[in-house]
Every structure is written in C-alpha cells, then in structure tokens.
Amino acid sequence: MSLFSMFGNSQNSSSKAKERLTIVLARERSVNIPYLEEMQKEILQVVQKYTKSNEIHFSTNSNQHMSMLEVQITLGNTK
C-alpha cells in the first residue's frame, strides 16, 4: 500500500488536469463574446428603469455547446 493510496486520491492527475483545462477554456470562451459588455450595460439600464435595485450580478458560463449569461437581481421596490 503506497502513501498516496492511503488518503483516497480517487482522481488521477491527468483527469484533474483535464477538468481544470475545461474550466479555463469555458471561462475564456465566455469572456471573448464581443458584444457581452454592451449587452450587460443595456440589461443594467432596463433593470434600473423598472426597479430600485442596486444588487445586480452578472456571471458567464460556457461549455462545448453553448455560452450562458446569468443575471442575478435582488428586486427592491418598483419605481
């Protein structure tokens, strides 16, 4: 029994590296959308037009099939 097997390392280093690379590539792809910044600004303007919310968070996520923009809005009182 080796020292490494005692601690229950269930993934080998190549699978961990592949998983990390997938995450890095997904983040890079989502950042390289040319219109993303402008779209975020427009969404922010529309939300501020109808609410008094100051808590608006954008996040991007992508995989090999699609890119996704997630918007989290804490709704306050309506204007």
Residue pairs with C-beta under 8 A, 6 or more apart in sequence:
11 19
26 61
26 62
26 63
27 60
27 62
29 62
29 67
30 36
30 60
30 61
30 62
30 67
30 68
31 60
33 60
33 67
36 60
36 69
39 69
40 58
40 69
43 58
43 71
44 56
47 53
47 56
47 73
49 79
50 78
50 79
51 73
51 75
51 76
51 77
51 78
51 79
52 76
52 77
52 78
52 79
53 73
53 74
53 75
53 76
54 74
54 76
55 72
55 73
55 74
56 71
56 72
56 73
56 74
57 71
57 72
58 69
58 70
58 71
59 69
59 70
59 72
60 67
60 68
60 69
60 70
61 67
61 68
61 70
62 68
